[in-house]
Amino acid sequence: MHLAYPAVLSALLFCTGLYGVLARRNAILVLMSVELMLNAVNLNLVAFDVWLSRTAEETLHSGQALTLFTIAIAAAEIGIGLAIVLAVYRNRGTSDVDKLRDTAEGHEPDGPDSDATGREAPVPRTAGEKTEATA
């Protein structure tokens, strides 16, 4: 088998994962897209290891060893990432990445009654309504 086939498949997997990271709003889908990108790297490591081992006199299989390390790191990443997503979901009630930007310090939650700066928008009053100063 030529080296181009796994390289093209790996590029397609990586581009699919990159699109998923950039376009998705759900944190779990973002983690799955990162896993796709890591699997593309694993495919490249194994493909180049096999290709280089045919030309080298000594076969160290370093690409396959690096793939095992990558798989171990990916398993730890998905475990910790899912734990964080579940904790955020329990506290906030959503795993939407765009709705979680108020978790940073100094940001107020954006509600329907707030403007772009985060301040409360003034409530329009009718002509017959009394204010606190006139009551």
LUMLO-964916 format. One record per residue: residue in one letter; chain; x, y, z of N, C-alpha, C in turn. Coordinates in steps of 0.1 Angstrom, whole numbers, plus 5000, padded with zeros to 4 digits. Layout:
<rec aa="A" ch="A" n_X="X" n_Y="Y" n_Z="Z" ca_X="X" ca_Y="Y" ca_Z="Z" c_X="X" c_Y="Y" c_Z="Z"/>
...
***
This chain:
<rec aa="M" ch="A" n_X="5008" n_Y="4988" n_Z="5000" ca_X="5000" ca_Y="5000" ca_Z="5000" c_X="5009" c_Y="5012" c_Z="5000"/>
<rec aa="H" ch="A" n_X="5005" n_Y="5022" n_Z="4992" ca_X="5013" ca_Y="5035" ca_Z="4992" c_X="5010" c_Y="5043" c_Z="5004"/>
<rec aa="L" ch="A" n_X="5020" n_Y="5052" n_Z="5007" ca_X="5019" ca_Y="5061" ca_Z="5018" c_X="5008" c_Y="5071" c_Z="5017"/>
<rec aa="A" ch="A" n_X="5005" n_Y="5074" n_Z="5004" ca_X="4995" ca_Y="5085" ca_Z="5002" c_X="4981" c_Y="5081" c_Z="5007"/>
<rec aa="Y" ch="A" n_X="4977" n_Y="5069" n_Z="5007" ca_X="4964" ca_Y="5065" ca_Z="5011" c_X="4961" c_Y="5068" c_Z="5026"/>
<rec aa="P" ch="A" n_X="4970" n_Y="5064" n_Z="5035" ca_X="4967" ca_Y="5067" ca_Z="5049" c_X="4970" c_Y="5082" c_Z="5052"/>
<rec aa="A" ch="A" n_X="4979" n_Y="5089" n_Z="5044" ca_X="4981" ca_Y="5103" ca_Z="5046" c_X="4969" c_Y="5111" c_Z="5042"/>
<rec aa="V" ch="A" n_X="4962" n_Y="5107" n_Z="5031" ca_X="4950" ca_Y="5115" ca_Z="5027" c_X="4939" c_Y="5112" c_Z="5037"/>
<rec aa="L" ch="A" n_X="4937" n_Y="5099" n_Z="5041" ca_X="4927" ca_Y="5096" ca_Z="5051" c_X="4929" c_Y="5104" c_Z="5064"/>
<rec aa="S" ch="A" n_X="4942" n_Y="5105" n_Z="5068" ca_X="4945" ca_Y="5112" ca_Z="5080" c_X="4942" c_Y="5127" c_Z="5079"/>
<rec aa="A" ch="A" n_X="4945" n_Y="5132" n_Z="5067" ca_X="4942" ca_Y="5147" ca_Z="5065" c_X="4927" c_Y="5149" c_Z="5065"/>
<rec aa="L" ch="A" n_X="4919" n_Y="5140" n_Z="5060" ca_X="4905" ca_Y="5141" ca_Z="5060" c_X="4899" c_Y="5140" c_Z="5074"/>
<rec aa="L" ch="A" n_X="4905" n_Y="5131" n_Z="5082" ca_X="4901" ca_Y="5129" ca_Z="5096" c_X="4904" c_Y="5142" c_Z="5104"/>
<rec aa="F" ch="A" n_X="4916" n_Y="5147" n_Z="5102" ca_X="4921" ca_Y="5159" ca_Z="5109" c_X="4912" c_Y="5171" c_Z="5106"/>
<rec aa="C" ch="A" n_X="4909" n_Y="5173" n_Z="5093" ca_X="4901" ca_Y="5184" ca_Z="5088" c_X="4887" c_Y="5183" c_Z="5094"/>
<rec aa="T" ch="A" n_X="4881" n_Y="5171" n_Z="5094" ca_X="4868" ca_Y="5169" ca_Z="5100" c_X="4868" c_Y="5172" c_Z="5115"/>
<rec aa="G" ch="A" n_X="4879" n_Y="5168" n_Z="5122" ca_X="4880" ca_Y="5171" ca_Z="5136" c_X="4882" c_Y="5186" c_Z="5139"/>
<rec aa="L" ch="A" n_X="4889" n_Y="5193" n_Z="5130" ca_X="4891" ca_Y="5207" ca_Z="5131" c_X="4878" c_Y="5215" c_Z="5129"/>
<rec aa="Y" ch="A" n_X="4871" n_Y="5210" n_Z="5119" ca_X="4858" ca_Y="5217" ca_Z="5116" c_X="4849" c_Y="5215" c_Z="5128"/>
<rec aa="G" ch="A" n_X="4849" n_Y="5203" n_Z="5134" ca_X="4841" ca_Y="5200" ca_Z="5146" c_X="4844" c_Y="5209" c_Z="5158"/>
<rec aa="V" ch="A" n_X="4857" n_Y="5211" n_Z="5160" ca_X="4861" ca_Y="5220" ca_Z="5171" c_X="4857" c_Y="5234" c_Z="5169"/>
<rec aa="L" ch="A" n_X="4858" n_Y="5239" n_Z="5157" ca_X="4855" ca_Y="5253" ca_Z="5154" c_X="4840" c_Y="5256" c_Z="5152"/>
<rec aa="A" ch="A" n_X="4832" n_Y="5246" n_Z="5148" ca_X="4818" ca_Y="5248" ca_Z="5145" c_X="4809" c_Y="5244" c_Z="5156"/>
<rec aa="R" ch="A" n_X="4812" n_Y="5234" n_Z="5164" ca_X="4803" ca_Y="5229" ca_Z="5174" c_X="4802" c_Y="5238" c_Z="5186"/>
<rec aa="R" ch="A" n_X="4790" n_Y="5237" n_Z="5192" ca_X="4788" ca_Y="5245" ca_Z="5205" c_X="4787" c_Y="5236" c_Z="5217"/>
<rec aa="N" ch="A" n_X="4784" n_Y="5223" n_Z="5215" ca_X="4783" ca_Y="5214" ca_Z="5226" c_X="4797" c_Y="5209" c_Z="5230"/>
<rec aa="A" ch="A" n_X="4800" n_Y="5210" n_Z="5243" ca_X="4813" ca_Y="5206" ca_Z="5247" c_X="4817" c_Y="5192" c_Z="5245"/>
<rec aa="I" ch="A" n_X="4807" n_Y="5183" n_Z="5246" ca_X="4810" ca_Y="5169" ca_Z="5243" c_X="4814" c_Y="5166" c_Z="5229"/>
<rec aa="L" ch="A" n_X="4807" n_Y="5173" n_Z="5220" ca_X="4810" ca_Y="5172" ca_Z="5206" c_X="4824" c_Y="5178" c_Z="5202"/>
<rec aa="V" ch="A" n_X="4828" n_Y="5188" n_Z="5210" ca_X="4841" ca_Y="5194" ca_Z="5208" c_X="4852" c_Y="5184" c_Z="5213"/>
<rec aa="L" ch="A" n_X="4849" n_Y="5177" n_Z="5224" ca_X="4859" ca_Y="5166" ca_Z="5228" c_X="4859" c_Y="5155" c_Z="5218"/>
<rec aa="M" ch="A" n_X="4848" n_Y="5151" n_Z="5212" ca_X="4849" ca_Y="5140" ca_Z="5202" c_X="4856" c_Y="5145" c_Z="5190"/>
<rec aa="S" ch="A" n_X="4856" n_Y="5158" n_Z="5186" ca_X="4863" ca_Y="5163" ca_Z="5175" c_X="4878" c_Y="5163" c_Z="5178"/>
<rec aa="V" ch="A" n_X="4882" n_Y="5166" n_Z="5190" ca_X="4896" ca_Y="5165" ca_Z="5194" c_X="4901" c_Y="5151" c_Z="5193"/>
<rec aa="E" ch="A" n_X="4892" n_Y="5141" n_Z="5197" ca_X="4896" ca_Y="5127" ca_Z="5195" c_X="4898" c_Y="5123" c_Z="5181"/>
<rec aa="L" ch="A" n_X="4890" n_Y="5129" n_Z="5172" ca_X="4892" ca_Y="5126" ca_Z="5157" c_X="4906" c_Y="5131" c_Z="5153"/>
<rec aa="M" ch="A" n_X="4909" n_Y="5143" n_Z="5158" ca_X="4922" ca_Y="5149" ca_Z="5154" c_X="4934" c_Y="5140" c_Z="5159"/>
<rec aa="L" ch="A" n_X="4933" n_Y="5135" n_Z="5172" ca_X="4943" ca_Y="5127" ca_Z="5177" c_X="4944" c_Y="5114" c_Z="5170"/>
<rec aa="N" ch="A" n_X="4933" n_Y="5108" n_Z="5165" ca_X="4933" ca_Y="5096" ca_Z="5158" c_X="4940" c_Y="5098" c_Z="5144"/>
<rec aa="A" ch="A" n_X="4938" n_Y="5110" n_Z="5138" ca_X="4945" ca_Y="5113" ca_Z="5126" c_X="4960" c_Y="5113" c_Z="5128"/>
<rec aa="V" ch="A" n_X="4964" n_Y="5119" n_Z="5139" ca_X="4979" ca_Y="5119" ca_Z="5142" c_X="4983" c_Y="5104" c_Z="5144"/>
<rec aa="N" ch="A" n_X="4976" n_Y="5096" n_Z="5151" ca_X="4979" ca_Y="5082" ca_Z="5153" c_X="4981" c_Y="5075" c_Z="5140"/>
<rec aa="L" ch="A" n_X="4972" n_Y="5077" n_Z="5131" ca_X="4972" ca_Y="5070" ca_Z="5118" c_X="4985" c_Y="5075" c_Z="5110"/>
<rec aa="N" ch="A" n_X="4988" n_Y="5087" n_Z="5111" ca_X="5001" ca_Y="5092" ca_Z="5105" c_X="5013" c_Y="5086" c_Z="5111"/>
<rec aa="L" ch="A" n_X="5013" n_Y="5085" n_Z="5124" ca_X="5025" ca_Y="5079" ca_Z="5131" c_X="5027" c_Y="5064" c_Z="5127"/>
<rec aa="V" ch="A" n_X="5016" n_Y="5057" n_Z="5127" ca_X="5018" ca_Y="5043" ca_Z="5123" c_X="5021" c_Y="5041" c_Z="5108"/>
<rec aa="A" ch="A" n_X="5015" n_Y="5049" n_Z="5100" ca_X="5018" ca_Y="5048" ca_Z="5085" c_X="5032" c_Y="5051" c_Z="5082"/>
<rec aa="F" ch="A" n_X="5037" n_Y="5062" n_Z="5088" ca_X="5051" ca_Y="5066" ca_Z="5086" c_X="5061" c_Y="5056" c_Z="5092"/>
<rec aa="D" ch="A" n_X="5057" n_Y="5050" n_Z="5103" ca_X="5066" ca_Y="5040" ca_Z="5110" c_X="5067" c_Y="5028" c_Z="5101"/>
<rec aa="V" ch="A" n_X="5056" n_Y="5023" n_Z="5095" ca_X="5056" ca_Y="5012" ca_Z="5086" c_X="5064" c_Y="5015" c_Z="5073"/>
<rec aa="W" ch="A" n_X="5062" n_Y="5027" n_Z="5068" ca_X="5069" ca_Y="5031" ca_Z="5056" c_X="5085" c_Y="5032" c_Z="5058"/>
<rec aa="L" ch="A" n_X="5088" n_Y="5038" n_Z="5070" ca_X="5103" ca_Y="5040" ca_Z="5073" c_X="5109" c_Y="5026" c_Z="5077"/>
<rec aa="S" ch="A" n_X="5101" n_Y="5017" n_Z="5083" ca_X="5107" ca_Y="5005" ca_Z="5087" c_X="5111" c_Y="4996" c_Z="5075"/>
<rec aa="R" ch="A" n_X="5105" n_Y="4998" n_Z="5064" ca_X="5108" ca_Y="4990" ca_Z="5052" c_X="5122" c_Y="4994" c_Z="5046"/>
<rec aa="T" ch="A" n_X="5126" n_Y="5007" n_Z="5048" ca_X="5138" ca_Y="5012" ca_Z="5043" c_X="5149" c_Y="5011" c_Z="5053"/>
<rec aa="A" ch="A" n_X="5146" n_Y="5011" n_Z="5066" ca_X="5157" ca_Y="5010" ca_Z="5076" c_X="5161" c_Y="4996" c_Z="5079"/>
<rec aa="E" ch="A" n_X="5173" n_Y="4995" n_Z="5083" ca_X="5178" ca_Y="4981" ca_Z="5087" c_X="5173" c_Y="4977" c_Z="5100"/>
<rec aa="E" ch="A" n_X="5172" n_Y="4986" n_Z="5110" ca_X="5167" ca_Y="4983" ca_Z="5123" c_X="5153" c_Y="4988" c_Z="5124"/>
<rec aa="T" ch="A" n_X="5144" n_Y="4979" n_Z="5129" ca_X="5130" ca_Y="4983" ca_Z="5131" c_X="5128" c_Y="4986" c_Z="5146"/>
<rec aa="L" ch="A" n_X="5127" n_Y="4999" n_Z="5149" ca_X="5125" ca_Y="5003" ca_Z="5163" c_X="5110" c_Y="5004" c_Z="5166"/>
<rec aa="H" ch="A" n_X="5102" n_Y="5006" n_Z="5156" ca_X="5087" ca_Y="5008" ca_Z="5158" c_X="5084" c_Y="5020" c_Z="5167"/>
<rec aa="S" ch="A" n_X="5092" n_Y="5031" n_Z="5165" ca_X="5090" ca_Y="5042" ca_Z="5174" c_X="5077" c_Y="5049" c_Z="5171"/>
<rec aa="G" ch="A" n_X="5072" n_Y="5049" n_Z="5159" ca_X="5059" ca_Y="5055" ca_Z="5156" c_X="5047" c_Y="5047" c_Z="5163"/>
<rec aa="Q" ch="A" n_X="5048" n_Y="5034" n_Z="5164" ca_X="5038" ca_Y="5027" ca_Z="5171" c_X="5039" c_Y="5029" c_Z="5186"/>
<rec aa="A" ch="A" n_X="5051" n_Y="5031" n_Z="5192" ca_X="5053" ca_Y="5034" ca_Z="5206" c_X="5047" c_Y="5048" c_Z="5209"/>
<rec aa="L" ch="A" n_X="5050" n_Y="5057" n_Z="5200" ca_X="5044" ca_Y="5071" ca_Z="5202" c_X="5028" c_Y="5070" c_Z="5201"/>
<rec aa="T" ch="A" n_X="5023" n_Y="5062" n_Z="5193" ca_X="5009" ca_Y="5060" ca_Z="5191" c_X="5003" c_Y="5055" c_Z="5204"/>
<rec aa="L" ch="A" n_X="5010" n_Y="5046" n_Z="5211" ca_X="5005" ca_Y="5041" ca_Z="5224" c_X="5004" c_Y="5052" c_Z="5234"/>
<rec aa="F" ch="A" n_X="5015" n_Y="5060" n_Z="5234" ca_X="5015" ca_Y="5072" ca_Z="5244" c_X="5003" c_Y="5081" c_Z="5240"/>
<rec aa="T" ch="A" n_X="5001" n_Y="5084" n_Z="5228" ca_X="4990" ca_Y="5092" ca_Z="5223" c_X="4977" c_Y="5087" c_Z="5228"/>
<rec aa="I" ch="A" n_X="4975" n_Y="5074" n_Z="5226" ca_X="4962" ca_Y="5068" ca_Z="5231" c_X="4960" c_Y="5069" c_Z="5246"/>
<rec aa="A" ch="A" n_X="4971" n_Y="5067" n_Z="5253" ca_X="4970" ca_Y="5069" ca_Z="5268" c_X="4967" c_Y="5084" c_Z="5271"/>
<rec aa="I" ch="A" n_X="4973" n_Y="5093" n_Z="5265" ca_X="4970" ca_Y="5107" ca_Z="5267" c_X="4956" c_Y="5110" c_Z="5263"/>
<rec aa="A" ch="A" n_X="4951" n_Y="5105" n_Z="5252" ca_X="4937" ca_Y="5107" ca_Z="5248" c_X="4927" c_Y="5101" c_Z="5258"/>
<rec aa="A" ch="A" n_X="4930" n_Y="5090" n_Z="5263" ca_X="4921" ca_Y="5084" ca_Z="5273" c_X="4920" c_Y="5093" c_Z="5286"/>
<rec aa="A" ch="A" n_X="4932" n_Y="5098" n_Z="5290" ca_X="4932" ca_Y="5107" ca_Z="5302" c_X="4924" c_Y="5120" c_Z="5299"/>
<rec aa="E" ch="A" n_X="4926" n_Y="5125" n_Z="5287" ca_X="4920" ca_Y="5137" ca_Z="5283" c_X="4905" c_Y="5136" c_Z="5282"/>
<rec aa="I" ch="A" n_X="4900" n_Y="5125" n_Z="5277" ca_X="4886" ca_Y="5123" ca_Z="5276" c_X="4880" c_Y="5121" c_Z="5289"/>
<rec aa="G" ch="A" n_X="4887" n_Y="5114" n_Z="5298" ca_X="4882" ca_Y="5112" ca_Z="5312" c_X="4880" c_Y="5125" c_Z="5320"/>
<rec aa="I" ch="A" n_X="4891" n_Y="5133" n_Z="5319" ca_X="4891" ca_Y="5145" ca_Z="5327" c_X="4881" c_Y="5155" c_Z="5320"/>
<rec aa="G" ch="A" n_X="4881" n_Y="5155" n_Z="5307" ca_X="4872" ca_Y="5164" ca_Z="5299" c_X="4858" c_Y="5161" c_Z="5302"/>
<rec aa="L" ch="A" n_X="4854" n_Y="5149" n_Z="5302" ca_X="4840" ca_Y="5145" ca_Z="5305" c_X="4836" c_Y="5148" c_Z="5319"/>
<rec aa="A" ch="A" n_X="4846" n_Y="5147" n_Z="5329" ca_X="4843" ca_Y="5150" ca_Z="5343" c_X="4841" c_Y="5165" c_Z="5344"/>
<rec aa="I" ch="A" n_X="4848" n_Y="5173" n_Z="5337" ca_X="4847" ca_Y="5188" ca_Z="5338" c_X="4833" c_Y="5192" c_Z="5331"/>
<rec aa="V" ch="A" n_X="4830" n_Y="5185" n_Z="5320" ca_X="4818" ca_Y="5189" ca_Z="5313" c_X="4806" c_Y="5185" c_Z="5322"/>
<rec aa="L" ch="A" n_X="4806" n_Y="5173" n_Z="5328" ca_X="4795" ca_Y="5169" ca_Z="5337" c_X="4794" c_Y="5178" c_Z="5349"/>
<rec aa="A" ch="A" n_X="4805" n_Y="5183" n_Z="5355" ca_X="4804" ca_Y="5192" ca_Z="5366" c_X="4799" c_Y="5205" c_Z="5362"/>
<rec aa="V" ch="A" n_X="4803" n_Y="5210" n_Z="5350" ca_X="4797" ca_Y="5223" ca_Z="5345" c_X="4782" c_Y="5222" c_Z="5342"/>
<rec aa="Y" ch="A" n_X="4778" n_Y="5210" n_Z="5336" ca_X="4764" ca_Y="5208" ca_Z="5333" c_X="4756" c_Y="5207" c_Z="5346"/>
<rec aa="R" ch="A" n_X="4761" n_Y="5201" n_Z="5356" ca_X="4753" ca_Y="5201" ca_Z="5369" c_X="4752" c_Y="5215" c_Z="5375"/>
<rec aa="N" ch="A" n_X="4762" n_Y="5223" n_Z="5374" ca_X="4762" ca_Y="5236" ca_Z="5380" c_X="4754" c_Y="5246" c_Z="5371"/>
<rec aa="R" ch="A" n_X="4756" n_Y="5246" n_Z="5358" ca_X="4750" ca_Y="5256" ca_Z="5349" c_X="4738" c_Y="5251" c_Z="5342"/>
<rec aa="G" ch="A" n_X="4736" n_Y="5238" n_Z="5341" ca_X="4724" ca_Y="5233" ca_Z="5334" c_X="4725" c_Y="5233" c_Z="5319"/>
<rec aa="T" ch="A" n_X="4737" n_Y="5235" n_Z="5313" ca_X="4740" ca_Y="5235" ca_Z="5299" c_X="4754" c_Y="5231" c_Z="5296"/>
<rec aa="S" ch="A" n_X="4756" n_Y="5225" n_Z="5285" ca_X="4770" ca_Y="5222" ca_Z="5281" c_X="4773" c_Y="5230" c_Z="5268"/>
<rec aa="D" ch="A" n_X="4765" n_Y="5240" n_Z="5265" ca_X="4767" ca_Y="5249" ca_Z="5253" c_X="4779" c_Y="5258" c_Z="5256"/>
<rec aa="V" ch="A" n_X="4789" n_Y="5257" n_Z="5248" ca_X="4802" ca_Y="5265" ca_Z="5250" c_X="4799" c_Y="5280" c_Z="5250"/>
<rec aa="D" ch="A" n_X="4790" n_Y="5284" n_Z="5241" ca_X="4788" ca_Y="5299" ca_Z="5240" c_X="4781" c_Y="5304" c_Z="5252"/>
<rec aa="K" ch="A" n_X="4773" n_Y="5296" n_Z="5259" ca_X="4766" ca_Y="5301" ca_Z="5271" c_X="4774" c_Y="5300" c_Z="5283"/>
<rec aa="L" ch="A" n_X="4786" n_Y="5295" n_Z="5282" ca_X="4794" ca_Y="5293" ca_Z="5294" c_X="4805" c_Y="5304" c_Z="5295"/>
<rec aa="R" ch="A" n_X="4804" n_Y="5314" n_Z="5286" ca_X="4815" ca_Y="5324" ca_Z="5287" c_X="4813" c_Y="5333" c_Z="5299"/>
<rec aa="D" ch="A" n_X="4802" n_Y="5333" n_Z="5306" ca_X="4801" ca_Y="5341" ca_Z="5318" c_X="4807" c_Y="5335" c_Z="5330"/>
<rec aa="T" ch="A" n_X="4814" n_Y="5323" n_Z="5328" ca_X="4821" ca_Y="5317" ca_Z="5340" c_X="4834" c_Y="5324" c_Z="5343"/>
<rec aa="A" ch="A" n_X="4839" n_Y="5332" n_Z="5333" ca_X="4852" ca_Y="5339" ca_Z="5336" c_X="4849" c_Y="5350" c_Z="5346"/>
<rec aa="E" ch="A" n_X="4860" n_Y="5354" n_Z="5353" ca_X="4858" ca_Y="5364" ca_Z="5363" c_X="4855" c_Y="5378" c_Z="5357"/>
<rec aa="G" ch="A" n_X="4846" n_Y="5385" n_Z="5363" ca_X="4843" ca_Y="5398" ca_Z="5359" c_X="4832" c_Y="5399" c_Z="5349"/>
<rec aa="H" ch="A" n_X="4826" n_Y="5388" n_Z="5345" ca_X="4815" ca_Y="5389" ca_Z="5335" c_X="4802" c_Y="5386" c_Z="5342"/>
<rec aa="E" ch="A" n_X="4793" n_Y="5394" n_Z="5338" ca_X="4779" ca_Y="5392" ca_Z="5343" c_X="4772" c_Y="5383" c_Z="5333"/>
<rec aa="P" ch="A" n_X="4762" n_Y="5375" n_Z="5338" ca_X="4755" ca_Y="5367" ca_Z="5328" c_X="4746" c_Y="5376" c_Z="5319"/>
<rec aa="D" ch="A" n_X="4746" n_Y="5373" n_Z="5306" ca_X="4738" ca_Y="5380" ca_Z="5296" c_X="4724" c_Y="5375" c_Z="5297"/>
<rec aa="G" ch="A" n_X="4715" n_Y="5383" n_Z="5301" ca_X="4701" ca_Y="5379" ca_Z="5301" c_X="4693" c_Y="5387" c_Z="5291"/>
<rec aa="P" ch="A" n_X="4680" n_Y="5385" n_Z="5291" ca_X="4672" ca_Y="5393" ca_Z="5281" c_X="4671" c_Y="5408" c_Z="5285"/>
<rec aa="D" ch="A" n_X="4673" n_Y="5411" n_Z="5298" ca_X="4672" ca_Y="5425" ca_Z="5302" c_X="4685" c_Y="5432" c_Z="5303"/>
<rec aa="S" ch="A" n_X="4696" n_Y="5427" n_Z="5297" ca_X="4709" ca_Y="5434" ca_Z="5298" c_X="4713" c_Y="5438" c_Z="5284"/>
<rec aa="D" ch="A" n_X="4721" n_Y="5448" n_Z="5283" ca_X="4726" ca_Y="5453" ca_Z="5270" c_X="4740" c_Y="5447" c_Z="5267"/>
<rec aa="A" ch="A" n_X="4747" n_Y="5451" n_Z="5257" ca_X="4760" ca_Y="5445" ca_Z="5253" c_X="4770" c_Y="5447" c_Z="5263"/>
<rec aa="T" ch="A" n_X="4769" n_Y="5457" n_Z="5272" ca_X="4780" ca_Y="5459" ca_Z="5282" c_X="4777" c_Y="5451" c_Z="5295"/>
<rec aa="G" ch="A" n_X="4766" n_Y="5445" n_Z="5296" ca_X="4763" ca_Y="5437" ca_Z="5307" c_X="4754" c_Y="5444" c_Z="5318"/>
<rec aa="R" ch="A" n_X="4751" n_Y="5457" n_Z="5315" ca_X="4743" ca_Y="5464" ca_Z="5325" c_X="4729" c_Y="5462" c_Z="5322"/>
<rec aa="E" ch="A" n_X="4721" n_Y="5464" n_Z="5333" ca_X="4706" ca_Y="5463" ca_Z="5331" c_X="4701" c_Y="5474" c_Z="5322"/>
<rec aa="A" ch="A" n_X="4693" n_Y="5470" n_Z="5313" ca_X="4686" ca_Y="5480" ca_Z="5304" c_X="4675" c_Y="5487" c_Z="5312"/>
<rec aa="P" ch="A" n_X="4673" n_Y="5500" n_Z="5310" ca_X="4662" ca_Y="5506" ca_Z="5317" c_X="4649" c_Y="5501" c_Z="5312"/>
<rec aa="V" ch="A" n_X="4640" n_Y="5500" n_Z="5322" ca_X="4626" ca_Y="5495" ca_Z="5319" c_X="4618" c_Y="5506" c_Z="5314"/>
<rec aa="P" ch="A" n_X="4611" n_Y="5506" n_Z="5303" ca_X="4603" ca_Y="5517" ca_Z="5298" c_X="4590" c_Y="5518" c_Z="5307"/>
<rec aa="R" ch="A" n_X="4587" n_Y="5530" n_Z="5311" ca_X="4575" ca_Y="5532" ca_Z="5319" c_X="4564" c_Y="5538" c_Z="5311"/>
<rec aa="T" ch="A" n_X="4552" n_Y="5535" n_Z="5315" ca_X="4540" ca_Y="5541" ca_Z="5308" c_X="4537" c_Y="5554" c_Z="5315"/>
<rec aa="A" ch="A" n_X="4528" n_Y="5562" n_Z="5309" ca_X="4525" ca_Y="5575" ca_Z="5314" c_X="4518" c_Y="5575" c_Z="5328"/>
<rec aa="G" ch="A" n_X="4510" n_Y="5565" n_Z="5330" ca_X="4502" ca_Y="5564" ca_Z="5343" c_X="4509" c_Y="5557" c_Z="5354"/>
<rec aa="E" ch="A" n_X="4521" n_Y="5552" n_Z="5352" ca_X="4528" ca_Y="5544" ca_Z="5362" c_X="4536" c_Y="5553" c_Z="5371"/>
<rec aa="K" ch="A" n_X="4535" n_Y="5551" n_Z="5384" ca_X="4542" ca_Y="5559" ca_Z="5394" c_X="4556" c_Y="5553" c_Z="5396"/>
<rec aa="T" ch="A" n_X="4565" n_Y="5562" n_Z="5399" ca_X="4579" ca_Y="5557" ca_Z="5402" c_X="4580" c_Y="5557" c_Z="5417"/>
<rec aa="E" ch="A" n_X="4592" n_Y="5552" n_Z="5423" ca_X="4594" ca_Y="5551" ca_Z="5437" c_X="4594" c_Y="5565" c_Z="5443"/>
<rec aa="A" ch="A" n_X="4600" n_Y="5575" n_Z="5436" ca_X="4601" ca_Y="5589" ca_Z="5441" c_X="4588" c_Y="5596" c_Z="5443"/>
<rec aa="T" ch="A" n_X="4578" n_Y="5593" n_Z="5434" ca_X="4565" ca_Y="5599" ca_Z="5435" c_X="4555" c_Y="5592" c_Z="5443"/>
<rec aa="A" ch="A" n_X="4558" n_Y="5580" n_Z="5447" ca_X="4548" ca_Y="5572" ca_Z="5455" c_X="4548" c_Y="5575" c_Z="5469"/>
***
